[in-house]
Amino acid sequence: MGYTQAELEEKAGLARTTISMIERGKRTPESYTLSKIAMALEISVDRLNEEVWENVRENRDNDSST
């Protein structure tokens, strides 16, 4: 969506380390955290999940082609 981690941290009220760990796949967010991120991005949780799964599929496809 074009936000930096610092911008998302401020908008969502989450720690940057939390955002970073979620982004890198080192932490699975709880539903409350997903809701805060979705609200900050002004999208639904469903849309956020769609974005996440699209990225997972792309990464999986890229990993299998190497």
MARLODO-532626 format. One record per atom (N, C-alpha, C): residue number from 1; atom name; residue in three letters; x negated, z negated, y. Coordinates in nm, 2 decimals. Layout:
N
ATOM_num_atome_residu_xx_zz_yy
ATOM_NUM_CA_ALA_X_Z_Y
...
This chain:
66
ATOM_num_atome_residu_xx_zz_yy
ATOM_1_N_MET_-0.08_0.00_-0.12
ATOM_1_CA_MET_0.00_0.00_0.00
ATOM_1_C_MET_-0.09_0.00_0.13
ATOM_2_N_GLY_-0.22_-0.01_0.11
ATOM_2_CA_GLY_-0.31_0.00_0.22
ATOM_2_C_GLY_-0.35_-0.13_0.29
ATOM_3_N_TYR_-0.30_-0.24_0.23
ATOM_3_CA_TYR_-0.34_-0.37_0.29
ATOM_3_C_TYR_-0.47_-0.42_0.24
ATOM_4_N_THR_-0.55_-0.48_0.32
ATOM_4_CA_THR_-0.67_-0.55_0.27
ATOM_4_C_THR_-0.62_-0.68_0.21
ATOM_5_N_GLN_-0.71_-0.74_0.13
ATOM_5_CA_GLN_-0.68_-0.87_0.07
ATOM_5_C_GLN_-0.65_-0.97_0.18
ATOM_6_N_ALA_-0.73_-0.97_0.28
ATOM_6_CA_ALA_-0.71_-1.07_0.39
ATOM_6_C_ALA_-0.57_-1.05_0.46
ATOM_7_N_GLU_-0.53_-0.92_0.48
ATOM_7_CA_GLU_-0.39_-0.90_0.53
ATOM_7_C_GLU_-0.28_-0.95_0.44
ATOM_8_N_LEU_-0.30_-0.92_0.31
ATOM_8_CA_LEU_-0.20_-0.96_0.21
ATOM_8_C_LEU_-0.20_-1.11_0.20
ATOM_9_N_GLU_-0.32_-1.17_0.20
ATOM_9_CA_GLU_-0.33_-1.32_0.20
ATOM_9_C_GLU_-0.24_-1.38_0.31
ATOM_10_N_GLU_-0.25_-1.32_0.43
ATOM_10_CA_GLU_-0.18_-1.38_0.54
ATOM_10_C_GLU_-0.03_-1.35_0.53
ATOM_11_N_LYS_0.01_-1.23_0.49
ATOM_11_CA_LYS_0.15_-1.19_0.48
ATOM_11_C_LYS_0.22_-1.27_0.37
ATOM_12_N_ALA_0.15_-1.29_0.26
ATOM_12_CA_ALA_0.21_-1.35_0.14
ATOM_12_C_ALA_0.19_-1.50_0.13
ATOM_13_N_GLY_0.10_-1.55_0.21
ATOM_13_CA_GLY_0.07_-1.69_0.21
ATOM_13_C_GLY_0.01_-1.74_0.08
ATOM_14_N_LEU_-0.08_-1.65_0.03
ATOM_14_CA_LEU_-0.15_-1.68_-0.10
ATOM_14_C_LEU_-0.30_-1.68_-0.07
ATOM_15_N_ALA_-0.38_-1.75_-0.15
ATOM_15_CA_ALA_-0.52_-1.75_-0.13
ATOM_15_C_ALA_-0.58_-1.61_-0.17
ATOM_16_N_ARG_-0.68_-1.57_-0.10
ATOM_16_CA_ARG_-0.75_-1.44_-0.13
ATOM_16_C_ARG_-0.81_-1.44_-0.27
ATOM_17_N_THR_-0.85_-1.55_-0.32
ATOM_17_CA_THR_-0.91_-1.56_-0.45
ATOM_17_C_THR_-0.80_-1.53_-0.55
ATOM_18_N_THR_-0.68_-1.58_-0.53
ATOM_18_CA_THR_-0.56_-1.55_-0.61
ATOM_18_C_THR_-0.53_-1.40_-0.62
ATOM_19_N_ILE_-0.53_-1.34_-0.50
ATOM_19_CA_ILE_-0.50_-1.20_-0.49
ATOM_19_C_ILE_-0.61_-1.12_-0.56
ATOM_20_N_SER_-0.73_-1.15_-0.54
ATOM_20_CA_SER_-0.84_-1.08_-0.60
ATOM_20_C_SER_-0.84_-1.09_-0.75
ATOM_21_N_MET_-0.81_-1.21_-0.80
ATOM_21_CA_MET_-0.80_-1.22_-0.95
ATOM_21_C_MET_-0.69_-1.14_-1.01
ATOM_22_N_ILE_-0.57_-1.14_-0.94
ATOM_22_CA_ILE_-0.46_-1.06_-0.99
ATOM_22_C_ILE_-0.50_-0.91_-0.98
ATOM_23_N_GLU_-0.56_-0.87_-0.87
ATOM_23_CA_GLU_-0.60_-0.73_-0.86
ATOM_23_C_GLU_-0.70_-0.68_-0.96
ATOM_24_N_ARG_-0.79_-0.77_-1.01
ATOM_24_CA_ARG_-0.89_-0.74_-1.11
ATOM_24_C_ARG_-0.84_-0.76_-1.25
ATOM_25_N_GLY_-0.72_-0.81_-1.27
ATOM_25_CA_GLY_-0.67_-0.84_-1.40
ATOM_25_C_GLY_-0.72_-0.96_-1.46
ATOM_26_N_LYS_-0.77_-1.05_-1.38
ATOM_26_CA_LYS_-0.83_-1.18_-1.44
ATOM_26_C_LYS_-0.72_-1.29_-1.44
ATOM_27_N_ARG_-0.61_-1.27_-1.37
ATOM_27_CA_ARG_-0.50_-1.37_-1.36
ATOM_27_C_ARG_-0.37_-1.29_-1.37
ATOM_28_N_THR_-0.28_-1.35_-1.45
ATOM_28_CA_THR_-0.14_-1.30_-1.45
ATOM_28_C_THR_-0.06_-1.38_-1.36
ATOM_29_N_PRO_0.00_-1.32_-1.26
ATOM_29_CA_PRO_0.08_-1.40_-1.16
ATOM_29_C_PRO_0.21_-1.44_-1.22
ATOM_30_N_GLU_0.26_-1.56_-1.18
ATOM_30_CA_GLU_0.39_-1.61_-1.21
ATOM_30_C_GLU_0.49_-1.54_-1.13
ATOM_31_N_SER_0.62_-1.55_-1.17
ATOM_31_CA_SER_0.72_-1.48_-1.10
ATOM_31_C_SER_0.73_-1.52_-0.95
ATOM_32_N_TYR_0.71_-1.64_-0.91
ATOM_32_CA_TYR_0.71_-1.68_-0.77
ATOM_32_C_TYR_0.60_-1.61_-0.69
ATOM_33_N_THR_0.48_-1.60_-0.75
ATOM_33_CA_THR_0.37_-1.53_-0.69
ATOM_33_C_THR_0.41_-1.38_-0.67
ATOM_34_N_LEU_0.46_-1.32_-0.77
ATOM_34_CA_LEU_0.50_-1.18_-0.76
ATOM_34_C_LEU_0.61_-1.16_-0.65
ATOM_35_N_SER_0.70_-1.26_-0.64
ATOM_35_CA_SER_0.80_-1.25_-0.54
ATOM_35_C_SER_0.74_-1.26_-0.40
ATOM_36_N_LYS_0.64_-1.34_-0.38
ATOM_36_CA_LYS_0.58_-1.36_-0.25
ATOM_36_C_LYS_0.50_-1.23_-0.22
ATOM_37_N_ILE_0.44_-1.17_-0.31
ATOM_37_CA_ILE_0.36_-1.04_-0.29
ATOM_37_C_ILE_0.46_-0.93_-0.26
ATOM_38_N_ALA_0.57_-0.92_-0.33
ATOM_38_CA_ALA_0.67_-0.82_-0.31
ATOM_38_C_ALA_0.73_-0.83_-0.17
ATOM_39_N_MET_0.76_-0.95_-0.13
ATOM_39_CA_MET_0.82_-0.98_0.00
ATOM_39_C_MET_0.72_-0.94_0.11
ATOM_40_N_ALA_0.60_-0.97_0.09
ATOM_40_CA_ALA_0.49_-0.94_0.19
ATOM_40_C_ALA_0.48_-0.78_0.20
ATOM_41_N_LEU_0.49_-0.71_0.09
ATOM_41_CA_LEU_0.48_-0.57_0.09
ATOM_41_C_LEU_0.61_-0.50_0.13
ATOM_42_N_GLU_0.72_-0.58_0.14
ATOM_42_CA_GLU_0.85_-0.53_0.18
ATOM_42_C_GLU_0.90_-0.43_0.07
ATOM_43_N_ILE_0.88_-0.47_-0.06
ATOM_43_CA_ILE_0.93_-0.39_-0.17
ATOM_43_C_ILE_1.00_-0.49_-0.27
ATOM_44_N_SER_1.07_-0.43_-0.36
ATOM_44_CA_SER_1.14_-0.52_-0.46
ATOM_44_C_SER_1.03_-0.56_-0.57
ATOM_45_N_VAL_1.06_-0.66_-0.64
ATOM_45_CA_VAL_0.97_-0.70_-0.75
ATOM_45_C_VAL_0.97_-0.59_-0.86
ATOM_46_N_ASP_1.09_-0.53_-0.88
ATOM_46_CA_ASP_1.09_-0.42_-0.97
ATOM_46_C_ASP_1.00_-0.30_-0.93
ATOM_47_N_ARG_1.00_-0.27_-0.80
ATOM_47_CA_ARG_0.91_-0.16_-0.76
ATOM_47_C_ARG_0.76_-0.21_-0.77
ATOM_48_N_LEU_0.73_-0.33_-0.74
ATOM_48_CA_LEU_0.60_-0.39_-0.76
ATOM_48_C_LEU_0.55_-0.37_-0.91
ATOM_49_N_ASN_0.64_-0.41_-1.00
ATOM_49_CA_ASN_0.61_-0.40_-1.14
ATOM_49_C_ASN_0.59_-0.25_-1.18
ATOM_50_N_GLU_0.67_-0.16_-1.12
ATOM_50_CA_GLU_0.65_-0.02_-1.15
ATOM_50_C_GLU_0.51_0.03_-1.11
ATOM_51_N_GLU_0.46_-0.02_-0.99
ATOM_51_CA_GLU_0.33_0.02_-0.94
ATOM_51_C_GLU_0.22_-0.04_-1.03
ATOM_52_N_VAL_0.24_-0.16_-1.07
ATOM_52_CA_VAL_0.14_-0.23_-1.16
ATOM_52_C_VAL_0.13_-0.15_-1.29
ATOM_53_N_TRP_0.24_-0.11_-1.35
ATOM_53_CA_TRP_0.24_-0.04_-1.48
ATOM_53_C_TRP_0.18_0.10_-1.47
ATOM_54_N_GLU_0.21_0.16_-1.35
ATOM_54_CA_GLU_0.15_0.29_-1.33
ATOM_54_C_GLU_0.00_0.28_-1.33
ATOM_55_N_ASN_-0.05_0.18_-1.26
ATOM_55_CA_ASN_-0.20_0.16_-1.25
ATOM_55_C_ASN_-0.26_0.12_-1.39
ATOM_56_N_VAL_-0.18_0.04_-1.47
ATOM_56_CA_VAL_-0.23_0.01_-1.60
ATOM_56_C_VAL_-0.24_0.13_-1.69
ATOM_57_N_ARG_-0.14_0.22_-1.68
ATOM_57_CA_ARG_-0.14_0.34_-1.76
ATOM_57_C_ARG_-0.26_0.43_-1.72
ATOM_58_N_GLU_-0.28_0.45_-1.59
ATOM_58_CA_GLU_-0.39_0.53_-1.54
ATOM_58_C_GLU_-0.52_0.48_-1.58
ATOM_59_N_ASN_-0.54_0.35_-1.57
ATOM_59_CA_ASN_-0.67_0.29_-1.61
ATOM_59_C_ASN_-0.69_0.31_-1.76
ATOM_60_N_ARG_-0.58_0.29_-1.84
ATOM_60_CA_ARG_-0.59_0.30_-1.98
ATOM_60_C_ARG_-0.63_0.45_-2.02
ATOM_61_N_ASP_-0.56_0.54_-1.95
ATOM_61_CA_ASP_-0.59_0.68_-1.98
ATOM_61_C_ASP_-0.74_0.72_-1.94
ATOM_62_N_ASN_-0.78_0.66_-1.83
ATOM_62_CA_ASN_-0.92_0.69_-1.78
ATOM_62_C_ASN_-1.02_0.63_-1.87
ATOM_63_N_ASP_-0.99_0.51_-1.92
ATOM_63_CA_ASP_-1.08_0.44_-2.02
ATOM_63_C_ASP_-1.09_0.52_-2.15
ATOM_64_N_SER_-0.98_0.58_-2.20
ATOM_64_CA_SER_-0.99_0.64_-2.32
ATOM_64_C_SER_-1.05_0.78_-2.32
ATOM_65_N_SER_-1.07_0.84_-2.19
ATOM_65_CA_SER_-1.13_0.97_-2.18
ATOM_65_C_SER_-1.28_0.96_-2.17
ATOM_66_N_THR_-1.33_0.84_-2.16
ATOM_66_CA_THR_-1.48_0.83_-2.14
ATOM_66_C_THR_-1.55_0.80_-2.27
